[in-house]
Amino acid sequence: MAITPFHGADRSFDRMFDGWPNLPFEWNDRGELLEREDAYVYVLDLPGVDRSDVDLHFDDHALSVSVEQTAGDEYTSRRRSVRERVQVPGSVDESAISATLKNGVLEVTMPTVERENHGTSIPIEE
């Protein structure tokens, strides 16, 4: 094993955290936006999270996911949070968006719609 100038400091730092309780899991707060034929589907792993801890909001072609969870007892407390904002590249029927949270997996389905208006031609005045 090579000895570096920081060898002692590294060991001291590691010892400082020995015995700390480990979190039961780590959140990978990066979900995945899938594009299907008739909808965009956003999938995010949220193990151990209740529906009541999740807040979903859609506006300006973006899905916002917010999770706040606090756990502990009279001596210790842990707070875990996730905040995601995902831009959706196409038009979505906002009134038909649905979400499920099953077995620790959040799945938000955002049905796509055809744009009726493809813009307006603007004439240039002389």
One Martini backbone bead per residue (centre of mass of N, CA, C, O) as a GRO file, in nm:
protein
  126
    1MET     BB    1   0.096   0.037   0.024
    2ALA     BB    2   0.061   0.363  -0.032
    3ILE     BB    3   0.199   0.658   0.090
    4THR     BB    4   0.052   0.957   0.176
    5PRO     BB    5   0.018   1.274   0.299
    6PHE     BB    6  -0.305   1.182   0.370
    7HIS     BB    7  -0.325   0.916   0.530
    8GLY     BB    8  -0.398   1.010   0.820
    9ALA     BB    9  -0.647   1.178   0.746
   10ASP     BB   10  -0.813   0.954   0.617
   11ARG     BB   11  -0.830   0.773   0.868
   12SER     BB   12  -0.962   0.981   1.055
   13PHE     BB   13  -1.212   1.026   0.887
   14ASP     BB   14  -1.314   0.732   0.886
   15ARG     BB   15  -1.334   0.705   1.202
   16MET     BB   16  -1.546   0.930   1.248
   17PHE     BB   17  -1.776   0.734   1.087
   18ASP     BB   18  -1.776   0.514   1.269
   19GLY     BB   19  -2.097   0.387   1.363
   20TRP     BB   20  -2.276   0.500   1.173
   21PRO     BB   21  -2.567   0.502   1.046
   22ASN     BB   22  -2.713   0.348   0.793
   23LEU     BB   23  -2.876   0.373   0.527
   24PRO     BB   24  -3.112   0.167   0.378
   25PHE     BB   25  -3.062   0.363   0.127
   26GLU     BB   26  -3.019   0.481  -0.203
   27TRP     BB   27  -3.075   0.752  -0.401
   28ASN     BB   28  -3.159   0.779  -0.742
   29ASP     BB   29  -3.237   1.102  -0.865
   30ARG     BB   30  -3.260   0.956  -1.153
   31GLY     BB   31  -3.456   0.946  -1.403
   32GLU     BB   32  -3.674   0.832  -1.676
   33LEU     BB   33  -3.743   0.927  -2.010
   34LEU     BB   34  -4.001   0.797  -2.204
   35GLU     BB   35  -4.082   0.719  -2.548
   36ARG     BB   36  -4.387   0.670  -2.677
   37GLU     BB   37  -4.633   0.660  -2.904
   38ASP     BB   38  -4.864   0.804  -2.675
   39ALA     BB   39  -4.621   0.867  -2.459
   40TYR     BB   40  -4.484   0.984  -2.168
   41VAL     BB   41  -4.243   0.826  -1.940
   42TYR     BB   42  -4.179   0.850  -1.593
   43VAL     BB   43  -3.903   0.702  -1.406
   44LEU     BB   44  -3.874   0.639  -1.040
   45ASP     BB   45  -3.685   0.551  -0.775
   46LEU     BB   46  -3.869   0.494  -0.440
   47PRO     BB   47  -3.775   0.354  -0.182
   48GLY     BB   48  -3.988   0.374   0.098
   49VAL     BB   49  -4.228   0.539  -0.032
   50ASP     BB   50  -4.497   0.738   0.000
   51ARG     BB   51  -4.745   0.904  -0.151
   52SER     BB   52  -4.751   1.144   0.065
   53ASP     BB   53  -4.433   1.227  -0.013
   54VAL     BB   54  -4.550   1.308  -0.299
   55ASP     BB   55  -4.498   1.567  -0.553
   56LEU     BB   56  -4.687   1.672  -0.839
   57HIS     BB   57  -4.600   1.874  -1.139
   58PHE     BB   58  -4.740   2.054  -1.432
   59ASP     BB   59  -4.539   2.287  -1.634
   60ASP     BB   60  -4.395   2.413  -1.902
   61HIS     BB   61  -4.308   2.125  -2.013
   62ALA     BB   62  -4.294   2.016  -1.697
   63LEU     BB   63  -4.180   1.788  -1.453
   64SER     BB   64  -4.243   1.778  -1.100
   65VAL     BB   65  -4.048   1.632  -0.831
   66SER     BB   66  -4.134   1.578  -0.480
   67VAL     BB   67  -3.946   1.463  -0.187
   68GLU     BB   68  -4.046   1.408   0.159
   69GLN     BB   69  -3.853   1.253   0.431
   70THR     BB   70  -3.906   1.147   0.772
   71ALA     BB   71  -3.693   0.983   1.014
   72GLY     BB   72  -3.725   0.838   1.350
   73ASP     BB   73  -3.659   0.934   1.679
   74GLU     BB   74  -3.587   1.081   1.984
   75TYR     BB   75  -3.260   1.094   1.887
   76THR     BB   76  -3.315   1.060   1.576
   77SER     BB   77  -3.280   1.208   1.239
   78ARG     BB   78  -3.409   1.180   0.900
   79ARG     BB   79  -3.358   1.340   0.582
   80ARG     BB   80  -3.528   1.305   0.269
   81SER     BB   81  -3.463   1.421  -0.075
   82VAL     BB   82  -3.636   1.505  -0.387
   83ARG     BB   83  -3.552   1.686  -0.698
   84GLU     BB   84  -3.737   1.716  -1.004
   85ARG     BB   85  -3.687   1.837  -1.351
   86VAL     BB   86  -3.869   1.765  -1.657
   87GLN     BB   87  -3.841   1.789  -1.986
   88VAL     BB   88  -4.088   1.797  -2.238
   89PRO     BB   89  -4.073   1.784  -2.591
   90GLY     BB   90  -4.387   1.771  -2.603
   91SER     BB   91  -4.717   1.739  -2.624
   92VAL     BB   92  -4.961   1.748  -2.353
   93ASP     BB   93  -5.226   1.598  -2.175
   94GLU     BB   94  -5.288   1.727  -1.874
   95SER     BB   95  -5.573   1.583  -1.803
   96ALA     BB   96  -5.420   1.272  -1.848
   97ILE     BB   97  -5.240   1.254  -1.619
   98SER     BB   98  -5.056   0.983  -1.458
   99ALA     BB   99  -4.998   0.796  -1.140
  100THR     BB  100  -4.762   0.563  -0.988
  101LEU     BB  101  -4.689   0.363  -0.674
  102LYS     BB  102  -4.490   0.068  -0.705
  103ASN     BB  103  -4.252  -0.087  -0.543
  104GLY     BB  104  -4.077   0.195  -0.555
  105VAL     BB  105  -4.223   0.298  -0.834
  106LEU     BB  106  -4.239   0.574  -1.032
  107GLU     BB  107  -4.517   0.648  -1.265
  108VAL     BB  108  -4.546   0.880  -1.537
  109THR     BB  109  -4.820   0.956  -1.751
  110MET     BB  110  -4.799   1.144  -2.074
  111PRO     BB  111  -5.004   1.221  -2.301
  112THR     BB  112  -5.013   1.279  -2.626
  113VAL     BB  113  -5.047   1.551  -2.867
  114GLU     BB  114  -5.165   1.711  -3.129
  115ARG     BB  115  -5.099   1.981  -3.298
  116GLU     BB  116  -5.308   2.214  -3.442
  117ASN     BB  117  -5.093   2.442  -3.421
  118HIS     BB  118  -4.810   2.541  -3.641
  119GLY     BB  119  -4.853   2.829  -3.644
  120THR     BB  120  -4.769   3.160  -3.774
  121SER     BB  121  -4.777   3.368  -4.027
  122ILE     BB  122  -4.546   3.646  -4.087
  123PRO     BB  123  -4.558   3.937  -4.220
  124ILE     BB  124  -4.371   4.176  -4.397
  125GLU     BB  125  -4.340   4.495  -4.389
  126GLU     BB  126  -4.281   4.787  -4.593
   0.00000   0.00000   0.00000
